Amino acid sequence: MKKVVIVGGGIAGMTAGILLQKAGFTTEIFEKNAVPGGQCTGWKREGYLIDNCIHWLTGTREGSGLHELWKEIGALGDGVEVIEKEMFFSAKLDGKVLTFWRDKERTRRELLALSPEDEKEINKLMDYVELAETMTVPVEKPFDAMSLLDFMKLGMSMKEMGKVMKEYGNMDLKELAMRFRHPLIQHAIVDYMPSGYQAYAFVVSYGTVTGGNGDIPRGGSLAMAMRIADRYRESGGILHTNANVAKVLLNGKRAEGVLLADGTRVEADYVVCACDTDYTFRALLPAGCMPKALKKQYEERDKYPVGSGFQIAYAVDGIFPEITDTRIFPCEEILVGKQTVQRMSIQSYYYEPAFAPEGKMVLQSNFAQNEEDYSYWESLYSDRTAYEQKKKEIAGQALERVVAEYPALAGKIRVLDVWTPMTYTRYCNSYKGAYMSFVTTKQAKSITVPGTIKGLKNVLLASQWLMGPGGLPTAAAMGKYAAWRIIKKG
Ligand SMILES: Cc1cc2nc3c(=O)[nH]c(=O)nc-3n(C[C@H](O)[C@H](O)[C@H](O)COP(=O)(O)OP(=O)(O)OC[C@H]3O[C@@H](n4cnc5c(N)ncnc54)[C@H](O)[C@@H]3O)c2cc1C
């Protein structure tokens, strides 16, 4: 029985592990943290659960290859309840609120009532959202292994997306926003995602929600990661936690195994690097082995930016039903990292009573951070006292602004935890603190990187970084592709 060592127990690594176990391989996953799941995680603070990933899980609707994959690895199925999202998010300006509902016709009506002069663009946007509901993430086999017939079938299944891409494929969200006259619509379109994202990203994400394909499994991110880890162990895999891998051991064109940070050598027939790809080629493998397509994206920083967040969790004493899902609202100016922010988000986990003690609730704010902000946090991190002080200061200011927006929270809300882009680097070895992959900008088309490495026969990559913009479906698909290649080789 051939043995595969997998570096990283995130969604990509565990997906590869489960599929390889099922195919008869012996596998071991080495995860540096105490808990598996990587960025798909959550943690307890003072009786509250801080969920840190799933805002929507693409693939919750039955009938797609991705849905089957989620079931196969234990993310969905087996009685896992799926919570239907009522809305994508809402945005506020000048006292008015615009909501992107699950019910797209309700959104269309509200948009038209808000801004009749934008009728043409509103109808176009909402028609495209409907077309984007057909979007699927192909997970059967790697793109480079697909035949012409496979591509034709894929193209046919998503043919409606062609119209969306034709119109929105060459503009970014800022340009899309400026097609509308109403300031609230302009703001809303760039509120949820970075304004440099291609315009279709908004339509596809919202279409996932309206199409009932982007809901949330009960228990959130940590529970999902734990179910996948259980499935891996049940299939006979060995999951080592607190097991930091220092190096992939190479002998010419072959890997012999890995060396753990504690000096242990683990032999293997195959090694799958299922962690951040920048880290992989800085620490585990020689930098020169990085696939060209990946290198290009790391080198062209303007074309392939990455993003992270400055995040705050609040404990609330009481239940406030008026705070639902995610709302972005205008606030008094606040400096977060290097950015002066005038709008901020508040997200409620009202749909998960178990995330807070009875009669209480947990809220979060996430301030988008770019690479410049990352450099700021990285340099501040060298002085831990100053770093902690700055986190506290910004969180305090954010809390004041939340209370200004929701005065009923006065005296009933406090900061539970604060984390920055540096947290992701420390926790997951993430490149510039990013928790998604390269942003798909209009200057640069998305690149899919095959998970193979030229010159290294038995080492594979499995990570969301192989296909922008990343996310859970990409991580699972890349894990499956790595397993597929190994199974094929035998
Ligand atoms: C705030 C936030 C919100 C998000 N929202 C969504 C969402 O709504 N929907 C969605 O689809 N996606 C979302 N994502 C993105 C999603 O979490 C990621 O795309 C996905 O989890 C990445 O999985 P991965 O396996 O590729 O990488 P990772 O999760 O980074 O896993 C890699 C693993 O490798 C481990 N590792 C690294 N170095 C070593 C080493 N030397 N030795 C051993 N182990 C190592 C890491 O600790 C980690 O566990 C969100 C992420 C965040 C943080």
The ligand as an ORCA input file, in Angstrom:
! r2SCAN-3c Opt
* xyz 0 1
  C     -12.935     35.540      7.711
  C     -13.038     34.519      6.607
  C     -14.211     34.388      5.901
  C     -14.315     33.457      4.878
  N     -15.523     33.277      4.278
  C     -15.665     32.302      3.357
  C     -16.951     31.983      2.847
  O     -17.976     32.545      3.252
  N     -17.037     31.023      1.869
  C     -15.932     30.383      1.391
  O     -16.072     29.550      0.491
  N     -14.696     30.651      1.894
  C     -14.545     31.578      2.869
  N     -13.310     31.815      3.415
  C     -12.114     31.194      2.810
  C     -11.864     29.749      3.276
  O     -11.757     29.701      4.660
  C     -10.550     29.292      2.630
  O     -10.664     29.445      1.231
  C     -10.234     27.812      2.884
  O     -10.478     27.463      4.218
  C      -8.779     27.543      2.480
  O      -8.490     26.170      2.645
  P      -7.061     25.566      2.329
  O      -7.087     24.155      2.776
  O      -6.699     25.857      0.906
  O      -6.018     26.420      3.199
  P      -5.837     26.615      4.777
  O      -7.130     26.749      5.442
  O      -4.842     27.715      4.937
  O      -5.176     25.242      5.253
  C      -3.808     25.008      5.229
  C      -3.426     24.294      6.507
  O      -2.027     24.024      6.479
  C      -1.502     24.227      7.790
  N      -0.061     24.435      7.695
  C       0.585     25.512      7.162
  N       1.917     25.334      7.256
  C       2.116     24.126      7.844
  C       3.268     23.401      8.213
  N       4.498     23.863      7.997
  N       3.109     22.196      8.805
  C       1.864     21.704      9.041
  N       0.729     22.365      8.729
  C       0.856     23.562      8.118
  C      -2.272     25.427      8.283
  O      -2.225     25.539      9.678
  C      -3.676     25.138      7.753
  O      -4.421     24.387      8.668
  C     -13.188     32.694      4.493
  C     -12.024     32.800      5.229
  C     -11.946     33.680      6.301
  C     -10.722     33.712      7.134
*
